[in-house]
Amino acid sequence: MSETLLRALDALGTLDMVRLLDAILVAVLLEAAALRWWFARTGRGPAPHQWLPTLGAGACLMVALRAALADAHPAWIAAALLGAGVAHGLDLARRWPRPGAVTGPPGSARR
């Protein structure tokens, strides 16, 4: 990281970083609600099973960082990291090609 960025982060302080993470987590929740509402209302856009594991993994990582900055008990940090790992695993399982499934660009019909 650049010296300027490091100095700016240091100037923020731990309490302000916790508040910043709180604001980002609220934004993530609002994004999830908006995506879900739009899909339910129009049937267009990505279905929740397509984005929820990715968003969940990122949110759990932010919760773990927030807990660490707030001097939470290590069990809370571990729980948040475990949640991120589980969500990431679900995302990978969803994306991983199945045996016998057609892979490649649409219309290529490769096996």
MARBAZA-285438 format. One record per residue (C-alpha): residue number from 1; residue in one letter; x, y, z. Coordinates in Angstrom, 1 decimal. Layout:
<pts>
drenlum NUM; kolmi A; X X; Y Y; Z Z
...
</pts>
This chain:
<pts>
drenlum 1; kolmi M; X 0.0; Y 0.0; Z 0.0
drenlum 2; kolmi S; X 1.1; Y 3.5; Z -0.6
drenlum 3; kolmi E; X 2.4; Y 5.7; Z 2.3
drenlum 4; kolmi T; X -0.5; Y 8.1; Z 1.9
drenlum 5; kolmi L; X -3.1; Y 5.4; Z 2.2
drenlum 6; kolmi L; X -1.4; Y 3.9; Z 5.2
drenlum 7; kolmi R; X -1.3; Y 7.3; Z 6.9
drenlum 8; kolmi A; X -5.0; Y 7.9; Z 6.1
drenlum 9; kolmi L; X -6.0; Y 4.6; Z 7.6
drenlum 10; kolmi D; X -3.9; Y 5.2; Z 10.7
drenlum 11; kolmi A; X -5.5; Y 8.6; Z 11.1
drenlum 12; kolmi L; X -9.0; Y 7.1; Z 11.0
drenlum 13; kolmi G; X -8.4; Y 5.1; Z 14.1
drenlum 14; kolmi T; X -10.0; Y 1.8; Z 15.2
drenlum 15; kolmi L; X -13.3; Y 3.3; Z 16.3
drenlum 16; kolmi D; X -13.8; Y 5.0; Z 12.9
drenlum 17; kolmi M; X -12.8; Y 1.8; Z 11.1
drenlum 18; kolmi V; X -15.5; Y -0.1; Z 13.0
drenlum 19; kolmi R; X -18.1; Y 2.5; Z 12.1
drenlum 20; kolmi L; X -17.0; Y 2.4; Z 8.5
drenlum 21; kolmi L; X -17.4; Y -1.4; Z 8.5
drenlum 22; kolmi D; X -20.8; Y -1.0; Z 10.0
drenlum 23; kolmi A; X -21.8; Y 1.4; Z 7.2
drenlum 24; kolmi I; X -20.5; Y -1.0; Z 4.6
drenlum 25; kolmi L; X -22.4; Y -3.9; Z 6.2
drenlum 26; kolmi V; X -25.6; Y -1.9; Z 6.1
drenlum 27; kolmi A; X -25.0; Y -1.1; Z 2.4
drenlum 28; kolmi V; X -24.5; Y -4.9; Z 1.7
drenlum 29; kolmi L; X -27.8; Y -5.7; Z 3.5
drenlum 30; kolmi L; X -29.5; Y -3.0; Z 1.5
drenlum 31; kolmi E; X -28.0; Y -4.4; Z -1.7
drenlum 32; kolmi A; X -29.3; Y -7.9; Z -0.8
drenlum 33; kolmi A; X -32.8; Y -6.5; Z -0.1
drenlum 34; kolmi A; X -32.9; Y -4.6; Z -3.3
drenlum 35; kolmi L; X -31.7; Y -7.5; Z -5.4
drenlum 36; kolmi R; X -34.2; Y -9.8; Z -3.8
drenlum 37; kolmi W; X -37.1; Y -7.3; Z -4.1
drenlum 38; kolmi W; X -36.3; Y -6.7; Z -7.8
drenlum 39; kolmi F; X -36.1; Y -10.4; Z -8.6
drenlum 40; kolmi A; X -39.4; Y -11.1; Z -6.7
drenlum 41; kolmi R; X -41.1; Y -8.2; Z -8.4
drenlum 42; kolmi T; X -39.9; Y -8.6; Z -12.0
drenlum 43; kolmi G; X -38.5; Y -12.1; Z -12.3
drenlum 44; kolmi R; X -35.4; Y -10.5; Z -13.9
drenlum 45; kolmi G; X -31.9; Y -10.2; Z -12.7
drenlum 46; kolmi P; X -29.9; Y -12.8; Z -10.8
drenlum 47; kolmi A; X -31.8; Y -15.2; Z -8.6
drenlum 48; kolmi P; X -30.8; Y -15.1; Z -4.9
drenlum 49; kolmi H; X -29.1; Y -18.5; Z -5.1
drenlum 50; kolmi Q; X -26.7; Y -16.9; Z -7.7
drenlum 51; kolmi W; X -25.5; Y -14.1; Z -5.5
drenlum 52; kolmi L; X -26.3; Y -14.9; Z -1.9
drenlum 53; kolmi P; X -23.3; Y -17.1; Z -1.2
drenlum 54; kolmi T; X -20.9; Y -14.6; Z -2.6
drenlum 55; kolmi L; X -22.5; Y -11.7; Z -0.7
drenlum 56; kolmi G; X -22.6; Y -13.8; Z 2.4
drenlum 57; kolmi A; X -19.0; Y -14.7; Z 2.3
drenlum 58; kolmi G; X -17.9; Y -11.1; Z 1.9
drenlum 59; kolmi A; X -20.2; Y -10.0; Z 4.7
drenlum 60; kolmi C; X -18.9; Y -12.6; Z 7.0
drenlum 61; kolmi L; X -15.3; Y -11.5; Z 6.3
drenlum 62; kolmi M; X -16.3; Y -7.9; Z 7.1
drenlum 63; kolmi V; X -17.9; Y -9.1; Z 10.3
drenlum 64; kolmi A; X -14.7; Y -11.0; Z 11.3
drenlum 65; kolmi L; X -12.6; Y -7.8; Z 10.6
drenlum 66; kolmi R; X -15.1; Y -5.7; Z 12.6
drenlum 67; kolmi A; X -15.0; Y -8.2; Z 15.5
drenlum 68; kolmi A; X -11.1; Y -8.2; Z 15.4
drenlum 69; kolmi L; X -11.0; Y -4.3; Z 15.4
drenlum 70; kolmi A; X -13.5; Y -4.2; Z 18.3
drenlum 71; kolmi D; X -11.4; Y -6.6; Z 20.4
drenlum 72; kolmi A; X -14.2; Y -9.3; Z 20.3
drenlum 73; kolmi H; X -13.6; Y -12.7; Z 21.8
drenlum 74; kolmi P; X -11.6; Y -14.9; Z 19.3
drenlum 75; kolmi A; X -14.6; Y -17.3; Z 19.2
drenlum 76; kolmi W; X -16.7; Y -14.6; Z 17.5
drenlum 77; kolmi I; X -14.0; Y -13.9; Z 15.0
drenlum 78; kolmi A; X -13.6; Y -17.7; Z 14.3
drenlum 79; kolmi A; X -17.4; Y -18.0; Z 13.9
drenlum 80; kolmi A; X -17.5; Y -15.2; Z 11.3
drenlum 81; kolmi L; X -14.6; Y -16.8; Z 9.4
drenlum 82; kolmi L; X -16.3; Y -20.2; Z 9.5
drenlum 83; kolmi G; X -19.4; Y -18.6; Z 8.1
drenlum 84; kolmi A; X -17.3; Y -17.0; Z 5.3
drenlum 85; kolmi G; X -15.7; Y -20.4; Z 4.6
drenlum 86; kolmi V; X -19.1; Y -22.2; Z 4.4
drenlum 87; kolmi A; X -20.6; Y -19.5; Z 2.1
drenlum 88; kolmi H; X -17.5; Y -19.7; Z -0.1
drenlum 89; kolmi G; X -17.8; Y -23.5; Z -0.2
drenlum 90; kolmi L; X -21.5; Y -23.2; Z -1.2
drenlum 91; kolmi D; X -20.5; Y -20.7; Z -3.9
drenlum 92; kolmi L; X -17.8; Y -23.0; Z -5.3
drenlum 93; kolmi A; X -20.1; Y -26.0; Z -5.2
drenlum 94; kolmi R; X -22.7; Y -24.1; Z -7.2
drenlum 95; kolmi R; X -20.2; Y -23.0; Z -9.8
drenlum 96; kolmi W; X -18.3; Y -26.2; Z -10.1
drenlum 97; kolmi P; X -19.0; Y -28.1; Z -13.3
drenlum 98; kolmi R; X -21.0; Y -31.4; Z -12.8
drenlum 99; kolmi P; X -19.7; Y -34.6; Z -14.5
drenlum 100; kolmi G; X -21.3; Y -34.9; Z -17.9
drenlum 101; kolmi A; X -22.5; Y -31.3; Z -17.9
drenlum 102; kolmi V; X -21.9; Y -29.2; Z -21.0
drenlum 103; kolmi T; X -19.2; Y -26.7; Z -20.4
drenlum 104; kolmi G; X -18.0; Y -23.8; Z -22.4
drenlum 105; kolmi P; X -19.8; Y -20.9; Z -24.0
drenlum 106; kolmi P; X -23.5; Y -21.3; Z -24.9
drenlum 107; kolmi G; X -24.0; Y -23.2; Z -28.1
drenlum 108; kolmi S; X -20.5; Y -24.8; Z -28.1
drenlum 109; kolmi A; X -21.9; Y -28.3; Z -26.9
drenlum 110; kolmi R; X -18.5; Y -29.4; Z -25.6
drenlum 111; kolmi R; X -18.4; Y -32.3; Z -23.2
</pts>
